[in-house]
Amino acid sequence: MHQPRQERALTPIDIVRPDAGAWAALPKRIPGRRQRLAGWLTGLLGTGAAFIADRGWEAMDDPSWYGAFRLIDMFGSASILLAMAFCLAGWMLGRYAVVAAPLVLVFAAVPHTLDGYTSGPVWWVAAAVGVVLVVGVAGRSWRDLGAVRAAAVGPNALRASRRVLRRGLVKMLMLFAAAGAGWAAAFGVLPTELGRTYEQAGQESGSSMFAAAAAAFSILALTAVMRQGWRVFAMSRVGRHVWEVPAGAGLAPSWPFDDDTSGRLTAVDERAAGCICLAEFRRSFPDADDHVLEEEGVHASAYCPLHGIDKINNLSAGEFAAQAGTPWLWDEQSALPQPTGPEDKRLLLYAYAGTAFTGIPLTARAGFLDASFPDIEPARETEPDDVVPNWDAAERPTAGVLDMIDLRPAGYDGLAFRYRHGRAWFEASQAAASPDERQGFSR
């Protein structure tokens, strides 16, 4: 029988499985919405305090500069434009707002300090508050638990994590390129404005506007560098583990659809003595790619003596309930039973490193763990009770029902329906069964 080429597809990995108590003891993450609001308010309040310190309302109709236009005037005007833009739209930066806020404030503090404005110290104090906030957010993203056992991760998960880092690098380079273009434009226009009075210019400084845009891109680029650097450091420090995160941990898969593993065999099942499932599949699909078979596995044959329909229906109710978590028992369109115990509900994440990198969602596939596809996004942060409804679930057939088994004593919140000529179906609550089916369909 063909053996999986693990040296090409799989990577040994550690699994970190904190229990509910250990997870609860970890420093709590600051929700993304709070981070965005805190960063935006830091910039808004700092700019407002500086405006009050300079009594800006008394000079709102005054020219943007007095006397001959200087280099420092370009930076001063650009910093005001940037600070105002951050006050108006800084909340749109999301988590970037936390790091961007102190950089915006420092960019304003330097020219205002050098030019002797009363607001100079105010800008610096506000920037210091922003730095403290950044340090607090970074400190709370630290995660570190020991590995407890070994596993293997497939190529999709590896590609997805590398793709996230690669996209971060590309984003950094694009921001630096935009910043460079903005600074080039600013310093290209600057010589035509130096030495001119506000009246001679007849309009606002074009170099200041280009400088404001360039400074905005520069700050975003520096923010991306810091975020990417922290992400790489955190991932290298914590290690490329697989985390089994408890239910209600505030994380959810970015891809809301589960892998279609119902009716499939694991690598161990298909190699069992007497199993004909793989041979039946190869007979039906002689040109099937061996590598795909290794990653995806095969569907169980209806006539297999070990995994066929007769085998499913000959199990006693207790035997069936004990194996309810086995995918081959279930119809291809049926959902799989989910454990009800808080320690059994787990989200698998590859390379989880706190808020620095929320990890690539994994599922158990043919004998190893892998992501659904290489382009899958990292897990998203969500409220603990935020559950994606299973709106696209197929409806269970009503004809041909053999019996109904209550799986709750086995730790699953739902019912199993067995069929005379098909695999079993799972439903998440007894309320979904009709009154006739509830009467006598358990054994």
N, C-alpha and C positions, 0 to 999 in steps of 0.2 A: 504494500500500500504506500502511496506517495506520502512522504513526510514533509511537514512544514519547514520552509527555509528560514528558520528563525534568525540565522546570522544576518540575513538581509533585511528582514522586516521588523524584528523585535529588538527592544533594548531593555536589559535588566533594570529594574527600578525598585525603589522602596515604597511601601505604603504606610502612611501616617494615619492612624485611626484614633483620634482623641475621643474619649467618651464625652457624654453630655456635660459632666462636671468639669472636665479639663477644658472643654471648649468655652464654657461659661466663664472660666477663670482667666481666659485670655483678654488682653485689653480690647475693649469694644471699638469697632471702627466708627469714625465720624461719618454719618451718612453723606452722600455726595451733595444732596441739596443743602445741607447745613454748611458744608465746606464752601460751596459756591456763594451762599448768602454771606458767610463770614468774610470771605475774600473781597466780595463786592462792597460790603459795608465798611471794611477797613479803608479801601480807596475813597469811598464816598465821604466818610466822616473826616478822613485826613485832608481831603481837598477842601471840604467845607470849613474845617478849622483854619487852614491856611488862608482861605478867603476872608475869614473874620479877622485873623491877625493882621492882614494887609489892608483891612477896611476897604475891600474891593468894591463895595457898592458905591463908594465915593468916586471911583475912577472908571466906571463901566463905559462911559462915553468918551474916555480919553483915547489918544492914539496908542497903538500897540507898542511903540518905542519913542523915545525922545532923542533928539540930536542925530548924529550919524549912526547908521545901522552897523552893528558889530556882530562878531561871531557868537558872542554870548547872548545877544538878542535873539538870534535864530534858535538857539537851544532853549532859551526861556519861553519864547512864544510856542515852540513845538511842545514843550512840557505841559504848558497850560492846555493846549489843544488835546494832547493825549490824555491828561487827567480828566478833562471834561468828557471825552469820548468814553473813558472807563466808567465814569459815573453814570452815563446814559446806557451803556451796553455791556458793562463788565460782567454782569450776571450771566450773559450768554456764553461766557468762556467755560462754564462748568467747573470742574476741578482745577482747571488752569487758573481760575481767578485767584486762588489762594497764593500761588507763586507769583502771578503777574502783579498783584497789588503792591507788594513792597518794591518791585522793580520799577513800576510806574512812579511811585512816591520818591524813590531815590533819584530817578531821572529828573524829577522836578526839584528835588532838594539841592542838587549840585549847583545849577545856575542861579537859583534864588539865594543860596548862601554866598556864592562868589560875587553876586551883584548887590549884596547888602540888604536884602529884603528882610522885613520883620518876620516873615513866614518861614525863613530858612530853618530854624530849629524845629518848628512845627512839622514841616515835611519829614525831617529826620526822625522825630518821635513817632510819627505815624508809620514810617517805614520800619522802625524797630518793632512796633506792635505787629506789623505784618510778618516780620521774620520770626517772632515768637510763635505766631500762629502756624507758620510753615513747620517749625521744629516740632510743635505739638502734634500736627497731623502726621509727620514722618515717624514720630515716636510710637504713635498708636498703630502704625501699619506693621510693626515688627511681629513676626510669628516664628516660633521655633519649637518643634517637638521632635522626639526621637522616632526613628523608623522601627517598625515592629515585625514586618515580614517582607518577603521579596515577591515581585510579580514581573510582568513583561508588558511593555507599551508598544503599540503598533505605530506604523509610519505616519498615519494621519495626524496623530497627536504631536509628534515631533515636528512635522511640517507646519502645523498650525501655530505652535509656539514660536518657531523661527520666523514665520510670516509676520506675527505681531511685532517682533523686534525689528524685522526688516522694514515694515511699514513705518515704525517710529523713526528709524534712521532716515528714510526717504522724506518724511515730513519735516524733520530737522533741516535737511539739506535744502528743501524747497523754501522754508522760512528764511534761512540764511541768504539764499539767493534773492528772495524778494527784499530782504533788508538791505542787501548790498546794492540792489538796483535803486532803492529809495535814497540811500546815502549818496550814491553817485549823482542822482538827479538833484539832491539838495545842494551838494557842493559844486555842481555844475551851474546852478542858478545863483549861488551865493556871490560870486565875483561881480555880478551885474547889480547887486543890491548894496554891497558894502559902501559905506560912506554916504548913502542917500538918506535924507530926512524922510519922515512919514509923509510930509506934504509933497516932496519930490517924487516919491514912489507912486503916489496917487492910488494905492491899493494896499491890501495886506501883503505880507511877505510870502512870496511863492516858495522860497527856500525853507521857511518855517513849516509850511504845510507838508512839503516833501519830507522834512526832517521828522515831523510828527508821525507820518506814516511809516518811515523807516524805523523810528524808535519803537513803534508798535510791533512791527515784524521782528525787530531785534529782541524785544522782550518775550514775544511768543517763542522765538527760536531758543532763547536761553531757558525759558520754562520747559520747552520740549527736551532740551539737553539734560536739565536737572531731573525731569521725570524719567527719561530713558536711562540715565545713569543710575538713578535710584532703583529702577526696575531691574537692571542687569545685576547690580550689587545685591539686591534682595534675593533674586533668583539664585545667584551663585552662593550666597551665604546660607540660605535655607536648604538648597539642593533641589535637584530635579526629582522630587518625590511625587507619588500619587497620594492625594488626601481624600479620605472618606469623611466628608463634612456632615455633621448631624443635620437632621431635618430642622427647619426653622432657623437656620444659621444666617439668614439674610442674603443668600446667594441662590441664583437660579440659572439654568442653562440659557445661553443666548439663543439657541435653536429650540423652539418650543415643542418640537415633535420628537417622540421617542424613536429609537432605532427599531426597525421591524424585525425583531428576533423571535416573535411567536412562531411556533412550528419548526424552529431550526434546532439542529443538533450542535452540541459542543464537540470539540476535537476528541475529547475522551469518549463521548457517546458513540461517535461514528467509527471509532476503532475497536469498539467492544466486540468480542467474539460472538458471531452469530448475527451481527447487524448487516443488513443488505442495503441500507439507505444510500451510502456512497456509490455502491455498485449500480443501484437502480438509477441514480442521478447521472452517472457517467454513461449508462446505456441510453438514457433519454437525450443527453446533451454531450455527445462524444467530443465536440470541439470546445468545451468549456475551458476557460483559462485556469490552470492549476493554481496560480497565485491568488486569483479571485476566490477560489474554493477555500484556500487557506485562511483568508481574511473574513469571508462572509459565512463559511460553512454551507451546509446543504439542508434543505427541508426534509423532515422525516418522511419515510415512505409509509403510505397507508397500509401496506402489506407486510411491513417488517415485523418479525416475531418479537423483537425487543422494543420497538418504538411505533408499532402500528396501532390502528384503531382498536383492534381486538385486545391488545395489551392494555390500552387505556381503560376500556370498559370492563375488563376482568379484575381490575384493582378494586379492593374493598374501599369503602368511603374513607377509612382511616389511612390506608396506604396511599390513596390519591391525595388526600390533604397533606400528608407528610412530604409529598413530592410536588406540591403546588407551585413552587418557585421554578420548576424545570420547564424551559421554553417549549420542548417538543410535545408536551401534553396538549398544547393549545392550538386552536385554529389560527391560520396565518393572519386573519383580520381581527382576532380577539386581542384585547388588552391583556397584559400580564398582571397577575396579582401583585399588589404592593404591600409589604409588611406594615402592620399597625404599630409595632413597638418603636418607641423613640430611639432606641439604640440600633434598630434595624433599618430605619429610613436613612439612606445615605446618598449624597451627591458626590460622585467621583470626579476629582479635579487633578489634572496633571500640572506640575510646577507651580502650585499655589504659593504665593508669597505675600499674602495680605492684600491691602489696597494697591500695592505696587504692581501686582499682577494677580488677577483673580483666578487664573488657571483655566486650562482647556477642559471642557466637560467631556467625560469619557463614558463609555458603556462597555459591558462585558461582551466580547465577541467570541469567535471560535477558538476558545482556549487562551485568550489574552485580552488586554484592555486597549481600546483605541477610540479616537474621535469619530464622529459620524462621517466627516469629510475634511480634507486638508484646509479649506477656507473658513472653517467654523470660527466664530468670534469667541473671545474669553467669556467666562461666566459674568452675568450682570448682577449688580447689587440690587436687592429688592427688599421689600418689607417681609418679615418672617411669615406672614399669613397670605402673601400674594401668590396665588396658585393660578397657573394658566389653565383655563377650563378645557376639558377634552371634547371640544365642540365637533371634531371631525371623526369621532369614533363610529365604527360600523355598527349597525343594528344586529343583534343576535337573532338567528333563525328561531321561529316559534314552532316549526314542525319537526318531528323526529326526535323529540327530547326523550332521553332514556331515564335520567334521574337528575336530581338537584342536590348538591352537597354544600352544607354550610361550612365555610372555611374559617370562620371567626375563631373557633377553638384552636386552630393551627396558627393563628397570628395574622390572618389576612381579613380585611374588612370587606367581605363580599361573598358571593356565591359562585360555585362552579356548576355549569350545566353540561352534562354528557349527552352525546347523540349516538343514535344507532349506527349511522353511516358517516360520521364525521368526528373531528377532534373536538375537545371541550371548549367552552366559551366561559369567560369570566365577566361577572357584573359586579360593580362596586358596592351595591346595597341590595338588601332583600326587597326593598320597596319596588324595585324594577320588575320583579317577578309577578306574574298574574296570580289571582287567588287560586285558580285551579292548580297551578304549578306548585304553589306553596303546600298544598295538601298532598302528602304522600310521596313527593319527589325527593326523598332523602332516605339513605339506607346505611 
